[in-house]
Amino acid sequence: MLKSDRTAVFALITLVFAFLTFHRNSAWSNAFTLWENTITKSPSKSRPHTYLALANAKDELFDAALAEFGIAVAIDPLNVEARYNLGVLYLKTGQYEKAASEFKKAISIRPDLPESYKGITNIYLETGQYGIAARYLLDAMRIWPQAIWVHLNLGIAYARSGDLDKAESSLRQANVMDPEDPSVNNSLGNVYMMKGQHGEALKFYIKAAEAPAGGPEPVFNTAMAYERLGDTRRAVEFYKRFISINPKGYDDSIMAAKERAAKLDDR
């Protein structure tokens, strides 16, 4: 949760640059040379520009990647791989409107690819347009009714919009599909904390914190839940565990954990 009982931080699915239709071969280790040579021989083909763009993007050469993706979609406007990855590139560089446009185009070209739905819903969740995010997720649910990520993100959309009962219902469905999923368990914990049900929240936080891929957030959240329940010893234990992990990007939370642990130790 990392902030307060009413301001839960829900982890969204991380989007990555992806090969949607191409399987890399042994030559991929020399990707730049491979695709530059291919473009020299066949400059009017869209796919080599797409893969050269991906090679640039994976090396964080975003300007070069943008140029190559632009060429790819100019040659073939229906190149769904270029459209999706261009959306990811715009999203990573904070250009949300352009990212949304590319994800929408990708969906119109290939509505059966989940990556584009993940992209468009991430944008609307990040920008606070929870109702629009929910609409896309409900569309996705009709295509992939058993996909955990759909129910997880729908639960997040409902929680962020304040509809905690619907959030709980969506996340419970995801939990039935995979009771061990740490993102689902952590998000369920967040919903129960927001509802003031700290004991119930603790059950899910602990499962998320003990999962191999649980990450640092549920460790902090477990400490908070113990503190709310008055178990000072266990709260301090988990605050210190969070501090020892020293996760990148959590500077404010590390400082808060140190302050809370010190204050509780003094009691």
SULWOQUI-V684936 format. One record per residue. N is the residue number from 0. RES is the residue in one small letter. SS is DSSP state (hx for helix, st for strand, lp for the rest). PHI is phi in whole degrees, 0 to 359 (* if undefined). OMEGA is omega as a letter, one per 40 degrees, with the letter a starting at -180 (999 if undefined). Layout:
BEGIN
n={N:N}
res={RES:RES}
ss={SS:SS}
phi={PHI:PHI}
omega={OMEGA:OMEGA}
END
This chain:
BEGIN
n={0:1:2:3:4:5:6:7:8:9:10:11:12:13:14:15:16:17:18:19:20:21:22:23:24:25:26:27:28:29:30:31:32:33:34:35:36:37:38:39:40:41:42:43:44:45:46:47:48:49:50:51:52:53:54:55:56:57:58:59:60:61:62:63:64:65:66:67:68:69:70:71:72:73:74:75:76:77:78:79:80:81:82:83:84:85:86:87:88:89:90:91:92:93:94:95:96:97:98:99:100:101:102:103:104:105:106:107:108:109:110:111:112:113:114:115:116:117:118:119:120:121:122:123:124:125:126:127:128:129:130:131:132:133:134:135:136:137:138:139:140:141:142:143:144:145:146:147:148:149:150:151:152:153:154:155:156:157:158:159:160:161:162:163:164:165:166:167:168:169:170:171:172:173:174:175:176:177:178:179:180:181:182:183:184:185:186:187:188:189:190:191:192:193:194:195:196:197:198:199:200:201:202:203:204:205:206:207:208:209:210:211:212:213:214:215:216:217:218:219:220:221:222:223:224:225:226:227:228:229:230:231:232:233:234:235:236:237:238:239:240:241:242:243:244:245:246:247:248:249:250:251:252:253:254:255:256:257:258:259:260:261:262:263:264:265:266}
res={m:l:k:s:d:r:t:a:v:f:a:l:i:t:l:v:f:a:f:l:t:f:h:r:n:s:a:w:s:n:a:f:t:l:w:e:n:t:i:t:k:s:p:s:k:s:r:p:h:t:y:l:a:l:a:n:a:k:d:e:l:f:d:a:a:l:a:e:f:g:i:a:v:a:i:d:p:l:n:v:e:a:r:y:n:l:g:v:l:y:l:k:t:g:q:y:e:k:a:a:s:e:f:k:k:a:i:s:i:r:p:d:l:p:e:s:y:k:g:i:t:n:i:y:l:e:t:g:q:y:g:i:a:a:r:y:l:l:d:a:m:r:i:w:p:q:a:i:w:v:h:l:n:l:g:i:a:y:a:r:s:g:d:l:d:k:a:e:s:s:l:r:q:a:n:v:m:d:p:e:d:p:s:v:n:n:s:l:g:n:v:y:m:m:k:g:q:h:g:e:a:l:k:f:y:i:k:a:a:e:a:p:a:g:g:p:e:p:v:f:n:t:a:m:a:y:e:r:l:g:d:t:r:r:a:v:e:f:y:k:r:f:i:s:i:n:p:k:g:y:d:d:s:i:m:a:a:k:e:r:a:a:k:l:d:d:r}
ss={lp:lp:lp:st:lp:lp:st:lp:lp:lp:lp:lp:lp:lp:lp:lp:lp:lp:lp:lp:lp:lp:lp:lp:lp:hx:hx:hx:hx:hx:hx:hx:hx:hx:hx:hx:hx:hx:hx:hx:hx:lp:lp:lp:lp:hx:hx:hx:hx:hx:hx:hx:hx:hx:hx:hx:hx:hx:lp:lp:lp:hx:hx:hx:hx:hx:hx:hx:hx:hx:hx:hx:hx:hx:hx:lp:lp:lp:lp:hx:hx:hx:hx:hx:hx:hx:hx:hx:hx:hx:hx:hx:lp:lp:lp:hx:hx:hx:hx:hx:hx:hx:hx:hx:hx:hx:hx:hx:hx:lp:lp:lp:lp:hx:hx:hx:hx:hx:hx:hx:hx:hx:hx:hx:hx:hx:lp:lp:lp:hx:hx:hx:hx:hx:hx:hx:hx:hx:hx:hx:hx:hx:hx:lp:lp:lp:lp:hx:hx:hx:hx:hx:hx:hx:hx:hx:hx:hx:hx:hx:lp:lp:lp:hx:hx:hx:hx:hx:hx:hx:hx:hx:hx:hx:hx:hx:hx:lp:lp:lp:lp:hx:hx:hx:hx:hx:hx:hx:hx:hx:hx:hx:hx:hx:lp:lp:lp:hx:hx:hx:hx:hx:hx:hx:hx:hx:hx:hx:hx:hx:lp:lp:lp:lp:lp:lp:hx:hx:hx:hx:hx:hx:hx:hx:hx:hx:hx:hx:lp:lp:lp:hx:hx:hx:hx:hx:hx:hx:hx:hx:hx:hx:hx:hx:hx:lp:lp:lp:lp:lp:hx:hx:hx:hx:hx:hx:hx:hx:hx:hx:hx:hx:hx:hx:hx:lp:lp}
phi={*:69:231:207:300:258:232:285:257:258:282:271:296:278:272:230:294:222:272:268:229:246:251:299:243:297:284:297:298:243:302:300:296:303:281:296:295:296:295:301:281:224:293:265:266:285:298:300:295:298:285:292:298:297:299:295:296:294:265:61:267:291:296:295:296:300:297:289:298:300:295:299:281:291:289:223:298:262:285:293:295:293:299:299:292:295:298:297:298:297:296:295:259:76:263:294:295:293:298:300:300:290:296:296:296:297:296:293:283:224:290:263:259:292:304:292:293:299:296:293:289:301:299:290:290:294:264:79:262:291:296:293:303:297:296:296:291:293:297:297:296:292:272:233:296:255:279:299:299:294:293:298:292:295:299:295:300:295:296:293:273:94:269:289:292:294:299:299:298:295:289:296:297:297:293:295:293:211:296:260:297:293:294:293:297:295:293:297:302:300:297:291:296:296:277:82:264:292:294:294:300:302:303:282:299:297:299:291:294:271:288:304:254:291:79:280:300:294:294:298:296:298:299:299:296:300:297:298:274:85:267:297:299:289:298:298:302:281:298:292:296:298:298:293:294:52:290:289:85:240:303:297:289:297:297:296:296:297:295:293:297:295:295:289:295:281:286}
omega={i:i:i:a:a:a:a:i:a:a:i:i:i:i:i:i:a:i:a:a:a:i:a:i:a:a:a:i:i:a:a:a:a:a:i:i:i:i:i:a:a:a:a:i:a:a:i:i:i:a:i:i:i:i:i:a:a:i:i:i:a:i:i:i:i:i:a:i:i:i:a:a:i:i:a:a:a:i:a:i:i:a:a:a:i:i:i:i:i:i:a:a:i:i:a:a:i:i:i:i:a:i:i:i:i:i:a:i:a:a:a:i:a:a:a:i:i:a:a:i:i:a:a:i:a:a:i:i:a:i:i:i:a:a:i:a:i:i:i:a:i:i:a:a:a:a:a:a:i:a:i:a:i:i:i:i:i:a:a:i:i:i:a:i:i:i:i:a:a:a:i:i:i:a:i:a:i:a:a:a:a:i:i:a:i:i:i:i:i:a:a:i:i:i:a:i:a:i:i:i:a:a:a:i:a:i:i:a:a:i:a:a:a:a:a:a:i:i:i:a:i:i:i:a:i:a:i:a:i:i:a:a:a:i:i:i:a:i:a:i:i:i:a:i:i:a:i:i:a:a:a:a:i:i:i:i:i:a:a:a:a:a:a:i:a:a:999}
END
